[in-house]
Amino acid sequence: MPIYMRATLSVRTGHLQPLLETLTTRVFPLIEREAGWKLLGCFSHLTGPINTITDLWELPDHAALMKGRGALAAAPDILDIRAVMNAAIQEETLVIMDKVPYPYK
Protein backbone atom coordinates (compact mmCIF):
# COMPACT_ATOMS: atom_id res chain seq x y z
CA MET A 1 0.00 0.00 0.00
CA PRO A 2 1.54 3.31 -1.03
CA ILE A 3 2.42 6.05 1.41
CA TYR A 4 3.04 9.70 0.66
CA MET A 5 5.79 12.06 1.73
CA ARG A 6 5.95 15.82 1.73
CA ALA A 7 9.43 17.30 1.88
CA THR A 8 9.64 21.02 2.63
CA LEU A 9 12.99 22.73 2.21
CA SER A 10 13.72 26.22 3.48
CA VAL A 11 16.45 27.51 1.15
CA ARG A 12 19.10 30.15 1.85
CA THR A 13 18.88 33.31 -0.26
CA GLY A 14 20.68 32.95 -3.59
CA HIS A 15 20.69 29.13 -3.53
CA LEU A 16 17.23 28.31 -4.90
CA GLN A 17 18.19 27.77 -8.55
CA PRO A 18 21.35 25.68 -7.92
CA LEU A 19 19.41 23.50 -5.49
CA LEU A 20 16.49 23.03 -7.90
CA GLU A 21 18.93 22.07 -10.66
CA THR A 22 20.64 19.49 -8.44
CA LEU A 23 17.35 18.06 -7.21
CA THR A 24 15.69 17.79 -10.62
CA THR A 25 18.67 16.51 -12.60
CA ARG A 26 20.48 14.33 -10.07
CA VAL A 27 18.54 13.55 -6.87
CA PHE A 28 14.98 13.00 -8.12
CA PRO A 29 15.90 10.71 -11.05
CA LEU A 30 18.14 8.62 -8.79
CA ILE A 31 15.50 8.10 -6.11
CA GLU A 32 12.80 7.33 -8.68
CA ARG A 33 15.03 4.81 -10.47
CA GLU A 34 16.62 3.11 -7.46
CA ALA A 35 13.84 3.18 -4.85
CA GLY A 36 10.63 3.32 -6.87
CA TRP A 37 9.52 6.69 -5.52
CA LYS A 38 7.19 8.68 -7.78
CA LEU A 39 7.46 12.46 -7.74
CA LEU A 40 3.92 13.88 -7.80
CA GLY A 41 5.14 17.47 -7.89
CA CYS A 42 7.91 19.88 -6.97
CA PHE A 43 6.75 23.37 -6.01
CA SER A 44 8.54 26.65 -5.39
CA HIS A 45 6.57 28.99 -3.12
CA LEU A 46 5.37 32.28 -4.60
CA THR A 47 3.83 33.53 -1.35
CA GLY A 48 4.25 32.71 2.31
CA PRO A 49 7.77 31.73 3.15
CA ILE A 50 9.60 32.46 -0.12
CA ASN A 51 12.77 30.51 -0.89
CA THR A 52 10.88 27.35 0.00
CA ILE A 53 10.58 24.17 -2.04
CA THR A 54 7.90 21.55 -1.38
CA ASP A 55 8.04 18.10 -3.00
CA LEU A 56 5.20 15.61 -2.89
CA TRP A 57 6.10 11.93 -3.37
CA GLU A 58 4.30 8.61 -3.63
CA LEU A 59 6.32 5.73 -2.19
CA PRO A 60 5.44 2.07 -2.75
CA ASP A 61 5.61 1.31 0.99
CA HIS A 62 7.39 2.24 4.23
CA ALA A 63 10.51 0.23 3.30
CA ALA A 64 10.97 2.41 0.20
CA LEU A 65 11.68 5.40 2.44
CA MET A 66 14.90 3.88 3.74
CA LYS A 67 15.70 2.41 0.32
CA GLY A 68 15.60 5.91 -1.17
CA ARG A 69 17.79 7.34 1.54
CA GLY A 70 20.26 4.49 1.02
CA ALA A 71 20.30 4.97 -2.75
CA LEU A 72 21.11 8.64 -2.32
CA ALA A 73 23.86 7.90 0.22
CA ALA A 74 25.41 5.37 -2.19
CA ALA A 75 25.36 7.70 -5.22
CA PRO A 76 28.81 8.03 -6.79
CA ASP A 77 28.52 11.85 -6.76
CA ILE A 78 27.04 12.10 -3.25
CA LEU A 79 29.82 14.42 -2.08
CA ASP A 80 29.01 16.95 -4.82
CA ILE A 81 25.25 16.59 -4.19
CA ARG A 82 25.75 17.02 -0.43
CA ALA A 83 27.90 20.12 -0.97
CA VAL A 84 25.09 21.82 -2.92
CA MET A 85 22.42 20.68 -0.46
CA ASN A 86 24.40 21.67 2.64
CA ALA A 87 25.09 25.14 1.23
CA ALA A 88 21.46 25.66 0.19
CA ILE A 89 19.17 24.02 2.75
CA GLN A 90 18.50 25.93 5.93
CA GLU A 91 15.83 23.55 7.25
CA GLU A 92 14.18 20.34 6.01
CA THR A 93 10.87 18.93 7.20
CA LEU A 94 9.65 15.48 6.11
CA VAL A 95 6.03 14.43 6.67
CA ILE A 96 4.83 10.85 5.99
CA MET A 97 1.13 10.58 5.14
CA ASP A 98 -1.63 8.12 4.23
CA LYS A 99 -4.07 9.00 1.48
CA VAL A 100 -7.63 9.66 2.64
CA PRO A 101 -10.23 8.32 0.20
CA TYR A 102 -12.40 10.94 -1.44
CA PRO A 103 -15.25 11.23 -1.09
CA TYR A 104 -14.55 10.26 2.49
CA LYS A 105 -16.67 7.35 3.72
Backbone as CSV, one residue per row, in Angstrom:
resi,resn,N_x,N_y,N_z,CA_x,CA_y,CA_z,C_x,C_y,C_z
1,MET,0.842,-1.173,0.000,0.000,0.000,0.000,0.891,1.241,0.000
2,PRO,0.668,2.145,-0.954,1.540,3.315,-1.025,1.364,4.249,0.167
3,ILE,2.438,4.962,0.445,2.416,6.050,1.415,2.880,7.301,0.677
4,TYR,2.698,8.435,1.301,3.042,9.695,0.665,3.976,10.480,1.582
5,MET,4.858,11.252,0.958,5.794,12.055,1.726,5.809,13.468,1.168
6,ARG,5.769,14.417,2.088,5.946,15.825,1.728,7.280,16.273,2.300
7,ALA,8.145,16.753,1.454,9.430,17.303,1.881,9.386,18.809,1.666
8,THR,9.618,19.566,2.722,9.637,21.022,2.629,11.041,21.504,2.964
9,LEU,11.626,22.246,2.046,12.993,22.733,2.209,12.991,24.254,2.278
10,SER,13.504,24.785,3.359,13.720,26.217,3.485,15.124,26.485,2.940
11,VAL,15.209,27.337,1.910,16.449,27.515,1.155,17.063,28.881,1.443
12,ARG,18.389,28.889,1.621,19.097,30.147,1.847,19.000,31.035,0.603
13,THR,18.949,32.336,0.820,18.876,33.306,-0.264,20.024,33.092,-1.247
14,GLY,19.681,33.103,-2.536,20.682,32.946,-3.586,20.986,31.507,-3.962
15,HIS,20.385,30.541,-3.280,20.690,29.133,-3.527,19.532,28.352,-4.138
16,LEU,18.415,29.012,-4.420,17.232,28.308,-4.904,17.486,27.622,-6.250
17,GLN,17.993,28.340,-7.221,18.193,27.766,-8.554,19.233,26.646,-8.568
18,PRO,20.401,26.801,-7.930,21.354,25.682,-7.921,20.780,24.428,-7.235
19,LEU,20.006,24.643,-6.172,19.411,23.499,-5.486,18.368,22.825,-6.377
20,LEU,17.497,23.612,-7.006,16.492,23.029,-7.901,17.146,22.246,-9.035
21,GLU,18.219,22.770,-9.585,18.927,22.068,-10.661,19.484,20.733,-10.164
22,THR,20.089,20.726,-8.997,20.642,19.488,-8.437,19.542,18.482,-8.129
23,LEU,18.453,18.957,-7.543,17.349,18.055,-7.210,16.745,17.439,-8.463
24,THR,16.432,18.280,-9.452,15.687,17.791,-10.616,16.533,17.003,-11.610
25,THR,17.831,17.233,-11.636,18.672,16.513,-12.604,19.443,15.357,-11.993
26,ARG,19.654,15.372,-10.678,20.484,14.332,-10.066,19.752,13.539,-8.989
27,VAL,19.142,14.232,-8.027,18.545,13.550,-6.874,17.234,12.853,-7.240
28,PHE,16.293,13.580,-7.818,14.982,13.000,-8.120,15.076,11.795,-9.050
29,PRO,15.814,11.880,-10.178,15.897,10.705,-11.054,16.514,9.484,-10.358
30,LEU,17.499,9.718,-9.520,18.145,8.618,-8.794,17.165,7.917,-7.855
31,ILE,16.433,8.682,-7.080,15.495,8.098,-6.115,14.339,7.400,-6.835
32,GLU,13.874,7.990,-7.921,12.803,7.334,-8.684,13.289,6.002,-9.260
33,ARG,14.472,6.006,-9.837,15.029,4.810,-10.472,15.400,3.725,-9.455
34,GLU,16.071,4.096,-8.394,16.621,3.115,-7.458,15.659,2.667,-6.366
35,ALA,14.699,3.514,-5.992,13.839,3.183,-4.851,12.356,3.106,-5.213
36,GLY,12.020,3.425,-6.452,10.633,3.324,-6.870,9.730,4.444,-6.385
37,TRP,10.331,5.544,-5.916,9.517,6.688,-5.517,8.956,7.344,-6.780
38,LYS,7.790,7.955,-6.662,7.192,8.678,-7.784,6.961,10.125,-7.355
39,LEU,7.621,11.042,-8.048,7.455,12.456,-7.743,6.109,12.923,-8.279
40,LEU,5.238,13.371,-7.403,3.924,13.878,-7.802,3.980,15.360,-8.132
41,GLY,4.969,16.061,-7.586,5.136,17.472,-7.887,6.233,18.102,-7.061
42,CYS,6.900,19.073,-7.652,7.910,19.880,-6.967,7.467,21.327,-7.132
43,PHE,7.336,22.039,-6.018,6.751,23.370,-6.014,7.694,24.374,-5.356
44,SER,7.795,25.542,-5.963,8.540,26.653,-5.389,7.519,27.683,-4.932
45,HIS,7.577,28.088,-3.678,6.575,28.992,-3.115,6.650,30.381,-3.745
46,LEU,5.483,30.916,-4.099,5.373,32.284,-4.604,4.953,33.247,-3.508
47,THR,4.248,32.728,-2.490,3.830,33.528,-1.346,4.173,32.750,-0.083
48,GLY,3.884,33.356,1.045,4.245,32.710,2.310,5.742,32.757,2.458
49,PRO,6.312,31.721,3.039,7.773,31.728,3.154,8.408,31.512,1.777
50,ILE,8.933,32.606,1.179,9.597,32.456,-0.119,10.912,31.712,0.105
51,ASN,11.572,31.343,-0.969,12.772,30.508,-0.892,12.457,29.188,-0.202
52,THR,11.301,28.634,-0.552,10.876,27.350,-0.002,10.484,26.444,-1.154
53,ILE,10.925,25.201,-1.068,10.578,24.169,-2.043,9.783,23.102,-1.316
54,THR,8.690,22.653,-1.926,7.903,21.549,-1.380,7.778,20.477,-2.457
55,ASP,8.170,19.253,-2.106,8.037,18.101,-2.995,6.975,17.184,-2.418
56,LEU,6.186,16.590,-3.300,5.201,15.605,-2.891,5.516,14.303,-3.621
57,TRP,5.679,13.226,-2.837,6.100,11.927,-3.369,5.098,10.839,-3.026
58,GLU,4.992,9.864,-3.921,4.296,8.611,-3.631,5.357,7.527,-3.534
59,LEU,5.374,6.818,-2.412,6.323,5.733,-2.186,5.560,4.413,-2.172
60,PRO,6.149,3.347,-2.702,5.441,2.071,-2.749,5.022,1.553,-1.372
61,ASP,5.874,1.787,-0.365,5.608,1.309,0.987,6.597,1.973,1.944
62,HIS,6.499,1.631,3.237,7.387,2.238,4.231,8.858,1.885,3.988
63,ALA,9.117,0.664,3.526,10.506,0.233,3.298,11.182,1.087,2.224
64,ALA,10.413,1.600,1.287,10.971,2.414,0.204,11.581,3.712,0.720
65,LEU,11.120,4.182,1.867,11.684,5.403,2.443,13.168,5.210,2.728
66,MET,13.497,4.140,3.416,14.902,3.875,3.739,15.692,3.470,2.499
67,LYS,15.031,2.791,1.564,15.696,2.409,0.317,16.124,3.655,-0.453
68,GLY,15.262,4.666,-0.493,15.595,5.911,-1.174,16.734,6.648,-0.506
69,ARG,16.707,6.680,0.805,17.792,7.341,1.545,19.112,6.618,1.313
70,GLY,19.061,5.284,1.280,20.256,4.488,1.024,20.786,4.683,-0.386
71,ALA,19.884,4.754,-1.357,20.296,4.970,-2.748,21.004,6.306,-2.899
72,LEU,20.473,7.319,-2.250,21.111,8.637,-2.321,22.485,8.611,-1.649
73,ALA,22.573,7.975,-0.495,23.856,7.895,0.221,24.912,7.143,-0.582
74,ALA,24.482,6.189,-1.416,25.412,5.371,-2.191,25.728,5.968,-3.564
75,ALA,25.135,7.097,-3.903,25.359,7.702,-5.219,26.835,8.031,-5.391
76,PRO,27.383,7.755,-6.584,28.807,8.028,-6.790,29.177,9.501,-6.617
77,ASP,28.237,10.409,-6.884,28.517,11.846,-6.761,27.892,12.451,-5.511
78,ILE,27.708,11.629,-4.479,27.042,12.099,-3.254,27.777,13.276,-2.612
79,LEU,29.086,13.304,-2.698,29.819,14.417,-2.076,29.496,15.747,-2.764
80,ASP,29.384,15.731,-4.089,29.005,16.945,-4.820,27.558,17.330,-4.513
81,ILE,26.665,16.336,-4.502,25.255,16.585,-4.189,25.127,17.170,-2.789
82,ARG,25.796,16.563,-1.821,25.746,17.019,-0.426,26.281,18.435,-0.288
83,ALA,27.330,18.767,-1.042,27.899,20.118,-0.965,26.853,21.161,-1.378
84,VAL,26.134,20.896,-2.469,25.087,21.820,-2.920,23.972,21.889,-1.886
85,MET,23.527,20.727,-1.410,22.417,20.684,-0.462,22.783,21.343,0.866
86,ASN,23.979,21.078,1.371,24.399,21.674,2.642,24.508,23.197,2.547
87,ALA,24.974,23.687,1.407,25.088,25.143,1.232,23.709,25.792,1.101
88,ALA,22.752,25.061,0.531,21.463,25.656,0.190,20.385,25.490,1.255
89,ILE,20.316,24.334,1.892,19.175,24.020,2.746,19.390,24.535,4.162
90,GLN,18.473,25.391,4.577,18.500,25.934,5.927,17.775,24.991,6.890
91,GLU,16.640,24.450,6.422,15.830,23.553,7.246,15.069,22.607,6.331
92,GLU,14.930,21.345,6.764,14.180,20.342,6.006,13.149,19.707,6.928
93,THR,11.918,19.589,6.444,10.865,18.926,7.199,10.270,17.838,6.316
94,LEU,10.252,16.606,6.811,9.647,15.483,6.109,8.390,15.063,6.851
95,VAL,7.299,14.867,6.106,6.032,14.427,6.673,5.593,13.196,5.896
96,ILE,5.323,12.090,6.605,4.831,10.851,5.991,3.319,10.818,6.192
97,MET,2.586,10.491,5.100,1.128,10.576,5.143,0.488,9.349,4.500
98,ASP,-0.756,9.077,4.906,-1.628,8.116,4.235,-2.643,8.902,3.427
99,LYS,-3.064,8.341,2.306,-4.072,9.005,1.483,-5.458,8.727,2.049
100,VAL,-6.249,9.774,2.170,-7.634,9.656,2.640,-8.514,9.502,1.413
101,PRO,-9.368,8.487,1.379,-10.229,8.319,0.204,-11.195,9.494,0.055
102,TYR,-11.463,9.862,-1.189,-12.399,10.941,-1.445,-13.408,10.468,-2.466
103,PRO,-14.680,10.609,-2.295,-15.255,11.235,-1.091,-15.051,10.354,0.119
104,TYR,-14.832,10.989,1.252,-14.548,10.261,2.492,-15.768,9.489,2.948
105,LYS,-15.565,8.213,3.249,-16.667,7.354,3.716,-16.251,6.629,4.969
